[in-house]
Amino acid sequence: MKTGIITTDTYLNHDTGQGHPERADRVTVIINHLKKLKSKSLVWKKPKKFDLKYLQLAHDKDYLNNVKDSFPTQGLNFLDGDTILSPGSKEATSDAVGSIITAIDGVMSKDFRNAFCAVRPPGHHAEKQKAMGFCVYNNIAVGAYYLLEKYSLKKVAIIDFDVHHGNGTQNIFYNNEKVLYISSHQYPYYPGSGAANEKGTKDNVLNIPLATGTQSHEFLNAYDSIFKKLKKFKPEFILLSAGFDAHKNDPLAQINLESKDYYTLTKRIMTLAEELCGEKIVSILEGGYDLNALKESVDFHIKSLLE
Ligand SMILES: [Zn+2]
């Protein structure tokens, strides 16, 4: 069974400035580790170019024009307090979106069974018309729209296990019954949204707020209601906003997962995907800021995707 790994060196040229937690090393440690595995079951692909119309489905034209005009030719430019652009960001942000599109095409054409996109910048905080929380384009939202438009799917589920609420993804799909957005996250916490009573206008959003200090078993138990909702929705494809910052060693949050919990979580999602959607899963990197925890957690995540 093969897993696609979609990544590129252009991510290293997205410079967020000194001391920024969302840094190039994040992707480097993942890639170096996966290369060392020398697994014949990993299929390496670079992101391809894509039709910009898919970007316009997730974001307003004004916002996209504003971003386009904000890429600096030198130095850094701030889209918000912590979302920073450098000259290399233009290519990196575009490739992050191209990665999920390449991954989806690969799964749909059965080049590989599932895929993981090792990208930066992440995307789930980027709203229809706002950059936020290190995120410029909402990569996974574009992926979901791509499935609806290009492949005419009627039901796509997004599971977001990053420790932060994906306000951007929720914002983009709040009124869209074709997309079920599910998020587990520390709450109350950054970015402030993600209360249990935010359910989407079509009951298509499920937020699972978790208290500071939540332990592994409590976290995994919380997924029972997520899986129930998912079974009822019957998605044709599952996208994962794979942030690994709910790890106990992550400096940006206070949920206490162990690295191996990402194996258990992924395995449970895979079992459901087998039952619901012919195993079609594409996972894309969001957060995760302790390099060693990130490397270990992604390793467990990929191990499970490969089984
Ligand atoms: Zn996060």
Residues whose N, C-alpha, C, O or C-beta is under 5 A from the ligand:
A	BS01	ZN	D162 V163 H164 G243 D245 G287
